[in-house]
Amino acid sequence: MSNYLPLICGISGNELLKEEIDFLKDYNPWGIILFARNCNSRKQLKELIDNIKISTHADIPIMIDQEGGRVHRLKYSDEFILYPAKQFGDIYKIDKKVAKEALNIQCKIISRELNDLGITINTFPVLDIPKINESGVIGDRSFSKDKEIVSDLGKEALESFISMGINPVIKHIPGHGRAEVDSHFNLPVVDTSYSTLVETDFYPFEACNFSKLAMTAHVVYSSIDTDFPATLSNKVIENIIRKLIKFDGLIITDDISMKALSGDKGKISVAAIEAGCDLVLHCNGDMIEMNTIAKALEDRSYQIDLPDYMTLKSDQHTKFSIQESISKLQDIVGKFSN
């Protein structure tokens, strides 16, 4: 398909501004990411997405972080409860089959809503394994501290979303669970040995390497590259993510505006692409930063196609009863919470 600027960018509010429409038309970014600030109501959000597509094209990837628990962007409705990943990991320790069934149901509930809105990508599952001193940014967003549980439930989540026509994103590759500081605010440095990282942290990502999309970790792994975090490290991207983990899909940076990455946003974005990332993610909707990044990428003539799998379609969601599923999910979680 046509070539696009390798950028996924945010929108500042709940409707497109003229300067944002001009930006979309001038730079032709690959995709858009939505946050709670963009989602006041179902009707408003549907109109926003429709207008994004009118300003770009019908198949533009629309991405969101709809994990469940505390990372839940569609807050305009209390119609149903979405549970954090750890809830399913805890159930798994008691009954694997029921845990996978419950996770499958939640993923399909989320997918049904995203399908109805026109959102095509969900940044889930979190495959990081939180360690004792982990900063808390991962916490209950992870299924478990057990790599086998994370891997098995990660595969279940991926298969569930794909079956419903939603492209999932594994994150934060190759692992954010040992970071003792939050990369939203500082750059974490992990000094764990290479052999331990391979045995534990990287393990769930290799198990789930059939995902077509992955998001990087803004983390320095000193046993691999002392100079650069994974997002900017050719050593990590080529030797670990591509060769060891054997991930051959699209690599998306974590938000390039996070404070773990300091300096000019344009130069950082170019460095990420040069290191081996396929797409730059910029989330805050700051038009000055967006223009800086877009111009830097355009000046290097970076372009990317829209793969056929990004227009994944499914008829299965039409056979899915949302109310019955919500009730069943709540019954399962209620039973195992008592």
Secondary structure, DSSP 8 states (H G I E B T S, - for coil): ---BEEEEEE-SSSS--HHHHHHHHHH-EEEEEE-GGG-S-HHHHHHHHHHHHHHS-TT--EEE-EEETTEE--TT--SS----HHHHHHHHTT-HHHHHHHHHHHHHHHHHHHHHHT--EE---B-----TT--SSSGGGSS-SSHHHHHHHHHHHHHHHHHTT-EE-EEEET--TT-SS-TTTS--EE---HHHHHHTTTHHHHHTTT-SEEEE---EETTT-SSS-GGG-HIIIIIIIIIIS---SEEE-S-TTSTTS-S-HHHHHHHHHHHT-SBEEE-S--HHHHHHHHHHHHHTT--B---GGGG---SGGGG--HHHHHHHHHHHHHHHH-
